Amino acid sequence: MRSAPPPSNRRRPKAPLATSALAMVLTLLLAPAAGTTAAGATEQSEPGPTSPDGTGTEDQAPAAAQAAADAATDVPAVADPGEVPEETPRLMVKFTEPSDEQGSKEALVAEAAASAGVADEAGLAEAETPTTVNTLDDGTDVLAFDEALTAEEQADVIHELEADPRVEYAEPDRLAVASATPATNDPLLNQQFGLLGRNVPAAWSTSTGAGQTVAVIDTGLASHPDLRGKTVPGRDMVSNWPDTFAIDGDGRDADPSDPGDRPGVSGCSATWHGTHVAGIAAAGTNNGIGMAGVARDAKIMPVRVLGFCTYGYESDIAAGIRWAAGATIDGTTAAAPATVINMSLNLEGRCSATMQGAIDYATNRSIPVVVSAGNANKDAANYPPANCTNVIAVGAADQNGARTVYSNWGPAVDVLAPGGTSTVPVISTMNSGSTTYATANYGHKYGTSMAAPFVAGTVALMKQADPSLTPAQIESTLKSTSTGQLGSRQVAPARAVASVAPEPPFRDVSLSNQFATEISWVKDRGYLKGWPDGTFRPLTKIDRDAMAAVAYRMKGSPAFTPPKTSPYKDVPTTHQFYKEITWARSNGILTGWPDGTFRPQNDITRDATAAIFYLMAGSPAYTAPSTSRFTDLHPGQQFYKEVHWLASRGITTGWPDGTFRPLNTTNRDAMAAFIYRYYN
């Protein structure tokens, strides 16, 4: 359990203390398990009111809705940021001249603080000069006082700053906070009511999220076997100010691992919140262990923005969004931007310019931003980032598809997704450590924190199916394909993916086929065609007559008059590919046997395929290596040079065991891949 820091008798308690008063707080949207309290909430046992059909009502009057939240065991009072102290020592200031010296900027803010009477109220001789903590890539400076400012003092200082023509805008650097309580540790797939109930496996026949990366803006990531091999390099964006805030003690760096927490320092235990969120979005699947992620083949980019007690400054969160979207922060840039961003957090009030700017930075680069709606059973219109523009705001549904009694609601909420309740929570990847990393395990949590990554995973599936989708198109599609009563419409992954996926190239080649892209490509260019019944027959072997036709098409179907008399005794002039076969002969690409036959129905072997592509390329100068790269192919062997030329072009790689298997026949799907790589 974690409660909010108690109020201090001092006007401005020292910021480094774990008990310091905090800003208006962003709250990671994770509900504690039943029987726990947070932020001074009193434990309740009776459920809130329901509609006649047993589902939560969406249009309750505010008083009745709040009564439902107050009475429900699965609604955390900590999710209402208004109950948390609003003090913060940090401000975000966008100067009209970002290139000015930091000293002059700090002096300007100190002057504003003095004009606001901060020193007088504190009984100080003069206003203190703040320290620059960091600067965002858009030029916004983050400045910190030694002591926290009350909400009133923040407003006064900001008023003074924004009256100065040298300041574009100023905002308090608010904090995020998470509260996490594990329920059970049972990693059974059949407990994933959301994944099974929303029929996610049906979407996998079309898309698995391959090629997509979900950035999890959260507490960082703990090592877990169900996440092994699933991550791309991330970033720790937690600025170590005050000096114990980052927990790991080293501030911003390239290590986004979740360090847990230190009860002796912060008074809080580890939550492993980011690990739980990441597992829902994209845990390993079909690997014989644990659970399944929604986007089973997507990668995870962990971006740590939350420090001790899972608090995190808004400026660090904005920096994390921007970095994940490709911005250069602190001199570093992601190797490749994320394709989806997930933020399981919110706060109360307006959407700040800093937060909105970071979100816009991502969406302007066609990166959707998925956020939690909030756990306060209130209108999400007052809960950033759900009320920011250009986000996909997600409310929580229970196992029956109804909005949970704790979930925020209203027009700002785009869709619902499985968020769980105290009795039927959501299982995902976790860790057993209460302070530092211990044993990887699985645990149950519930809240809109769990609903958001379900949708982020769905978005990754959609983006694989159609990479050209814009964030606005994705949001619209999620809403139009969702199911349920108006106001409680829950995301439907299979329907969403099906609505954006292009038509499969052939009825026997699904979009999840390993060579679907290549088969579509060769079909569109007419290099390999299908049968009248709409099939491609990907595992059918390529015959010599069909290979002649393919080579002819790849050369642009040049003008050619076939001979009136066939050069082959087994290829009549009426053969469907007579023209192509004789063209291939005249160009030395495919010839016959000494007995005068062409043997059109013979299969093409892999080594012969290499020779054909080499001839198609004009027999370029090439020296084969003296030592074979393949264990079953040796110097002097037929087509040794051609096979190695093909490999040098990246058209073939062979098998993982180091073999090429030269006498294996080439199937139609593999031929499509060879042709695609030949040109690309």
Long-range contacts (C-beta under 8 A, 24 or more apart in sequence): 1-32, 1-36, 1-37, 1-38, 1-179, 1-181, 2-38, 2-39, 2-78, 2-179, 2-267, 2-268, 2-269, 2-309, 3-37, 3-38, 3-39, 3-40, 4-39, 4-40, 4-78, 4-83, 4-84, 4-85, 5-85, 7-85, 11-121, 11-122, 11-150, 12-87, 12-122, 12-145, 12-147, 12-148, 12-149, 12-150, 12-153, 13-87, 13-147, 13-148, 14-146, 14-147, 15-89, 15-144, 15-145, 15-146, 15-147, 15-148, 15-242, 16-242, 16-243, 16-244, 16-245, 18-244, 18-265, 18-266, 18-267, 18-308, 18-309, 19-267, 20-87, 20-89, 20-148, 21-85, 21-86, 21-87, 21-148, 21-150, 22-84, 22-85, 22-86, 22-87, 22-88, 22-148, 22-175, 22-177, 22-311, 23-86, 23-87, 23-88, 23-90, 23-148, 23-151, 23-154, 23-172, 23-173, 23-174, 23-175, 24-81, 24-82, 24-84, 24-86, 24-88, 24-151, 24-172, 24-174, 24-347, 24-348, 24-349, 25-81, 25-84, 25-86, 25-174, 25-175, 25-176, 25-177, 25-311, 25-347, 26-81, 26-174, 26-175, 26-176, 26-177, 26-312, 26-314, 26-317, 26-345, 26-346, 26-347, 26-384, 27-78, 27-79, 27-80, 27-81, 27-84, 27-176, 27-177, 27-178, 27-345, 27-346, 27-347, 27-374, 27-375, 28-176, 28-177, 28-178, 28-179, 28-218, 28-219, 28-273, 28-306, 28-310, 28-344, 28-345, 28-449, 29-79, 29-344, 29-345, 29-346, 29-372, 29-373, 29-374, 29-375, 29-447, 29-448, 29-449, 29-452, 30-76, 30-178, 30-179, 30-180, 30-271, 30-273, 30-276, 30-344, 30-375, 30-445, 30-446, 30-447, 30-449, 30-450, 31-74, 31-75, 31-76, 31-79, 31-375, 31-406, 31-422, 31-445, 31-446, 31-447, 32-76, 32-78, 32-179, 32-180, 32-181, 33-181, 33-182, 33-183, 33-422, 33-425, 33-444, 33-445, 33-446, 34-73, 34-74, 34-422, 34-423, 35-73, 36-181, 37-77, 38-76, 38-77, 38-78, 38-179, 39-76, 39-77, 39-78, 39-80, 39-83, 39-84, 39-179, 40-77, 40-83, 41-76, 41-77, 41-78, 42-77, 43-73, 44-70, 44-71, 44-72, 44-73, 45-73, 46-71, 47-71, 47-72, 47-73, 47-405, 48-72, 48-75, 48-405, 54-400, 54-402, 55-400, 55-401, 55-402, 55-403, 55-485, 55-488, 56-398, 56-402, 56-403, 56-404, 56-405, 56-488, 58-403, 58-409, 58-485, 58-487, 58-488, 59-487, 62-378, 65-377, 65-378, 65-409, 66-377, 66-378, 68-377, 68-405, 69-376, 69-377, 69-378, 69-405, 69-406, 72-377, 72-405, 72-406, 73-422, 74-404, 74-405, 74-406, 74-421, 74-422, 74-423, 74-446, 75-375, 75-376, 75-377, 75-405, 75-406, 76-179, 76-375, 76-406, 76-447, 78-177, 78-179, 79-374, 79-375, 79-376, 79-406, 79-447, 80-348, 80-376, 80-378, 81-346, 81-347, 81-348, 81-349, 82-348, 84-177, 86-150, 86-151, 86-154, 87-148, 87-149, 87-150, 87-151, 88-148, 88-149, 88-154, 88-172, 88-173, 88-174, 88-175, 88-313, 89-144, 89-145, 89-146, 89-147, 89-148, 89-149, 90-133, 90-142, 90-143, 90-144, 90-145, 90-172, 90-173, 90-241, 90-313, 90-315, 91-130, 91-142, 91-143, 91-144, 91-149, 91-154, 91-157, 91-158, 91-161, 91-170, 91-171, 91-172, 91-173, 92-136, 92-140, 92-141, 92-142, 92-170, 92-171, 92-172, 92-173, 92-314, 92-315, 92-352, 92-354, 93-140, 93-141, 93-143, 93-161, 93-167, 93-169, 93-170, 93-171, 94-138, 94-139, 94-140, 94-141, 94-167, 94-168, 94-169, 94-170, 94-353, 94-354, 95-139, 95-141, 95-166, 95-167, 95-168, 96-165, 96-166, 96-167, 96-168, 97-166, 98-135, 98-139, 98-141, 100-166, 102-132, 102-141, 105-132, 105-141, 105-143, 106-130, 106-131, 106-132, 106-143, 108-161, 108-164, 108-166, 108-167, 109-143, 109-157, 109-161, 112-157, 112-160, 112-161, 112-164, 113-145, 113-157, 113-160, 115-160, 116-153, 116-156, 116-157, 116-159, 116-160, 117-156, 118-149, 118-153, 118-156, 118-157, 121-153, 122-147, 133-239, 133-241, 133-315, 134-239, 134-252, 134-315, 134-319, 134-330, 136-315, 136-318, 136-319, 136-322, 136-329, 136-354, 136-358, 137-319, 137-322, 137-327, 137-328, 137-329, 138-322, 138-357, 138-361, 140-315, 140-318, 140-354, 140-357, 142-173, 142-239, 142-313, 142-315, 144-173, 144-241, 169-353, 171-314, 171-352, 171-353, 171-354, 172-314, 173-313, 173-314, 173-315, 174-313, 174-314, 174-347, 174-352, 175-311, 175-312, 175-313, 175-314, 176-305, 176-306, 176-310, 176-311, 176-312, 176-313, 176-314, 176-317, 176-345, 176-347, 177-309, 177-310, 177-311, 177-312, 178-219, 178-271, 178-273, 178-306, 178-310, 178-345, 178-449, 179-271, 179-310, 180-271, 180-272, 180-273, 180-276, 180-310, 180-445, 181-445, 182-430, 182-443, 182-444, 182-445, 183-422, 183-425, 183-443, 183-444, 183-445, 184-443, 184-444, 185-430, 185-432, 185-441, 185-442, 185-443, 186-427, 186-442, 186-444, 187-289, 187-290, 187-291, 187-427, 187-441, 187-442, 188-427, 189-291, 189-292, 191-427, 192-291, 192-292, 192-426, 192-427, 193-399, 193-418, 193-420, 193-424, 194-399, 194-417, 194-418, 194-420, 194-426, 194-454, 195-292, 195-294, 195-418, 197-399, 197-401, 197-418, 198-417, 198-418, 198-454, 198-490, 198-491, 198-492, 198-493, 199-492, 199-493, 199-494, 200-292, 200-294, 200-458, 200-493, 200-494, 202-493, 202-494, 203-458, 203-461, 203-493, 203-494, 203-496, 203-497, 203-498, 204-296, 204-461, 204-512, 205-510, 205-512, 206-461, 206-465, 206-494, 206-497, 206-498, 206-501, 206-510, 206-511, 206-512, 207-461, 207-462, 207-464, 207-465, 207-497, 207-501, 207-511, 207-512, 208-295, 208-296, 208-297, 208-298, 208-461, 208-464, 208-512, 209-282, 209-294, 209-295, 209-296, 209-297, 209-298, 209-457, 209-460, 209-461, 209-464, 210-297, 210-298, 210-464, 211-339, 211-464, 211-467, 212-295, 212-298, 212-299, 212-339, 212-340, 212-460, 212-461, 212-463, 212-464, 213-298, 213-299, 213-300, 213-301, 213-336, 213-337, 213-338, 213-339, 213-340, 213-460, 214-278, 214-281, 214-282, 214-295, 214-298, 214-299, 214-300, 214-301, 214-338, 214-339, 214-340, 214-341, 214-342, 214-453, 214-456, 214-457, 214-460, 215-301, 215-302, 215-303, 215-320, 215-324, 215-338, 215-340, 215-341, 215-342, 216-274, 216-277, 216-278, 216-281, 216-300, 216-301, 216-302, 216-303, 216-342, 216-453, 217-303, 217-305, 217-317, 217-320, 217-321, 217-324, 217-341, 217-342, 217-343, 217-345, 218-273, 218-274, 218-277, 218-278, 218-302, 218-303, 218-304, 218-305, 218-306, 218-342, 218-343, 218-344, 218-345, 219-258, 219-271, 219-272, 219-273, 219-274, 219-275, 219-304, 219-306, 219-310, 220-256, 220-257, 220-258, 220-259, 220-274, 220-302, 220-304, 220-306, 221-256, 221-257, 221-258, 221-274, 221-275, 221-278, 221-300, 221-302, 221-304, 222-257, 222-258, 222-260, 222-272, 222-274, 222-275, 222-429, 222-430, 222-431, 222-433, 222-437, 222-440, 223-257, 223-437, 223-440, 224-275, 224-279, 224-429, 224-430, 224-431, 224-440, 225-284, 225-289, 225-290, 225-440, 226-279, 226-283, 226-284, 226-287, 226-289, 226-290, 226-291, 226-429, 226-440, 227-275, 227-278, 227-279, 227-283, 227-284, 227-300, 227-429, 228-284, 229-284, 230-282, 230-283, 230-284, 230-298, 230-299, 230-300, 231-299, 231-300, 231-301, 231-302, 232-299, 232-300, 232-301, 232-335, 232-336, 233-301, 233-334, 233-335, 234-301, 234-302, 234-303, 234-304, 235-303, 235-304, 235-320, 235-323, 235-324, 235-329, 235-332, 235-334, 236-304, 237-303, 237-304, 237-305, 237-316, 237-317, 237-319, 237-320, 237-323, 237-329, 238-304, 238-305, 238-306, 238-307, 238-312, 238-316, 239-313, 239-315, 239-316, 240-307, 244-308, 245-307, 245-308, 245-311, 246-307, 246-308, 247-307, 247-308, 252-330, 254-332, 256-302, 256-303, 256-304, 257-302, 257-304, 257-437, 258-304, 258-431, 258-437, 259-436, 259-437, 260-431, 260-433, 260-434, 260-435, 260-436, 260-437, 261-308, 261-309, 261-310, 261-435, 262-308, 262-435, 263-434, 263-435, 265-308, 266-308, 266-309, 267-309, 268-308, 268-309, 268-310, 269-434, 269-435, 270-431, 270-433, 270-434, 270-435, 270-436, 271-310, 272-430, 272-431, 272-433, 272-443, 273-306, 273-310, 273-344, 273-445, 273-449, 274-302, 274-304, 274-306, 275-428, 275-429, 275-430, 275-431, 276-428, 276-429, 276-430, 276-443, 276-445, 276-449, 276-450, 277-342, 277-344, 277-428, 277-449, 277-450, 277-452, 277-453, 278-302, 278-429, 278-453, 279-428, 279-429, 279-430, 280-426, 280-428, 280-450, 280-453, 280-454, 280-457, 281-342, 281-453, 281-454, 281-456, 281-457, 281-460, 282-457, 282-460, 283-428, 283-429, 290-429, 290-442, 291-427, 291-428, 291-429, 291-442, 293-457, 294-453, 294-454, 294-456, 294-457, 294-458, 294-460, 294-461, 294-493, 295-456, 295-457, 295-458, 295-460, 295-461, 298-340, 298-457, 298-460, 298-464, 301-334, 301-338, 312-345, 314-347, 314-352, 314-354, 314-355, 315-354, 317-343, 317-345, 317-355, 317-358, 318-354, 318-355, 318-357, 318-358, 319-358, 321-358, 321-359, 321-361, 321-362, 321-369, 322-358, 322-361, 322-362, 324-362, 324-367, 325-361, 325-362, 325-365, 325-367, 326-365, 327-361, 337-365, 337-367, 338-367, 339-367, 339-460, 339-463, 340-367, 340-368, 340-370, 340-456, 340-459, 340-460, 340-463, 341-367, 341-368, 341-369, 341-370, 341-456, 342-370, 342-371, 342-452, 342-453, 342-456, 343-369, 343-370, 343-371, 343-372, 343-385, 343-452, 344-371, 344-372, 344-447, 344-448, 344-449, 344-450, 344-452, 344-453, 345-371, 345-372, 345-385, 345-449, 346-371, 346-372, 346-373, 346-374, 346-380, 346-383, 346-384, 346-385, 346-386, 346-408, 347-383, 347-384, 348-382, 348-383, 348-384, 349-382, 349-384, 350-384, 350-387, 351-384, 351-385, 351-387, 351-388, 351-389, 352-384, 355-384, 355-385, 355-388, 356-388, 356-389, 359-385, 359-388, 359-389, 359-390, 359-391, 360-389, 360-390, 363-390, 363-471, 366-469, 366-470, 366-471, 367-471, 368-392, 368-459, 368-463, 368-471, 368-474, 368-475, 369-471, 370-394, 370-452, 370-453, 370-455, 370-456, 370-459, 371-452, 372-447, 372-448, 372-449, 372-451, 372-452, 373-407, 373-408, 373-409, 373-412, 373-413, 373-448, 373-451, 374-407, 374-408, 374-448, 375-406, 375-407, 375-408, 375-447, 375-448, 376-406, 376-408, 377-405, 377-406, 377-407, 377-408, 377-409, 378-408, 378-409, 379-408, 379-409, 379-410, 379-412, 380-408, 380-409, 380-410, 380-412, 380-413, 381-410, 381-411, 381-412, 383-408, 383-412, 386-412, 386-413, 387-412, 390-471, 390-472, 392-455, 392-459, 392-471, 392-474, 392-475, 392-478, 394-448, 394-451, 394-452, 394-454, 394-455, 394-491, 395-419, 395-448, 395-451, 396-420, 396-446, 396-447, 396-448, 396-450, 396-451, 397-451, 397-484, 397-488, 397-490, 398-424, 399-424, 401-483, 401-484, 401-488, 401-490, 402-488, 403-487, 403-488, 404-446, 406-447, 406-448, 407-448, 407-451, 408-448, 409-487, 414-475, 414-478, 414-479, 415-455, 415-478, 415-479, 415-482, 415-489, 415-490, 415-491, 416-451, 416-482, 416-484, 416-488, 416-489, 416-490, 416-491, 417-451, 417-452, 417-454, 417-455, 417-458, 417-490, 417-491, 418-450, 418-451, 418-454, 418-490, 419-446, 419-447, 419-448, 419-449, 419-450, 419-451, 420-444, 420-445, 420-446, 420-447, 420-450, 421-446, 422-446, 425-450, 426-450, 454-491, 455-491, 457-493, 458-491, 458-493, 458-496, 458-497, 461-493, 461-496, 461-497, 462-496, 462-497, 462-500, 465-497, 465-500, 465-501, 465-502, 465-511, 466-500, 466-501, 466-502, 469-500, 473-500, 505-536, 506-530, 506-534, 506-535, 506-536, 507-534, 507-535, 508-534, 508-535, 508-536, 508-537, 508-538, 509-536, 509-538, 509-669, 513-538, 513-669, 514-669, 515-669, 515-670, 515-672, 515-673, 517-676, 518-669, 518-672, 518-673, 518-675, 518-676, 518-677, 519-669, 519-672, 521-672, 521-676, 522-672, 522-675, 522-676, 525-553, 526-553, 527-553, 527-554, 527-672, 527-675, 528-668, 528-671, 528-672, 528-675, 536-668, 536-669, 537-668, 538-667, 538-668, 538-669, 538-672, 539-667, 539-668, 539-669, 540-667, 540-668, 541-603, 541-604, 541-665, 541-666, 541-667, 541-668, 542-603, 542-604, 542-609, 542-665, 542-666, 542-667, 542-668, 542-671, 543-600, 543-601, 543-602, 543-603, 543-604, 544-590, 544-598, 544-599, 544-600, 544-601, 544-602, 544-603, 544-604, 545-571, 545-575, 545-576, 545-577, 545-580, 545-581, 545-598, 545-600, 545-601, 546-577, 547-590, 547-604, 547-609, 547-612, 547-671, 548-577, 548-580, 548-581, 548-583, 548-584, 548-589, 548-590, 549-577, 549-580, 550-671, 550-675, 551-580, 551-584, 551-589, 551-590, 551-612, 551-616, 552-579, 552-580, 552-583, 552-584, 554-616, 554-675, 554-678, 555-587, 555-616, 558-583, 560-586, 567-592, 567-596, 568-592, 568-596, 568-597, 568-598, 569-596, 569-597, 570-597, 570-598, 570-599, 570-600, 571-598, 571-600, 575-600, 587-615, 588-615, 589-615, 589-616, 603-665, 603-666, 604-665, 604-666, 604-671, 605-662, 605-663, 605-664, 605-665, 605-666, 606-643, 606-652, 606-660, 606-661, 606-662, 606-663, 606-664, 606-665, 606-666, 607-633, 607-638, 607-639, 607-642, 607-643, 607-660, 607-662, 607-663, 608-639, 609-646, 609-666, 609-671, 609-674, 610-639, 610-642, 610-643, 610-645, 610-646, 610-652, 611-639, 611-642, 613-642, 613-646, 613-651, 613-674, 613-678, 614-641, 614-642, 614-645, 614-646, 616-678, 617-678, 620-645, 622-648, 629-654, 630-654, 630-658, 630-659, 630-660, 631-657, 631-658, 631-659, 632-659, 632-660, 632-661, 632-662, 633-660, 633-662, 637-662, 646-674, 649-677, 649-678, 650-677, 651-677, 651-678, 652-677
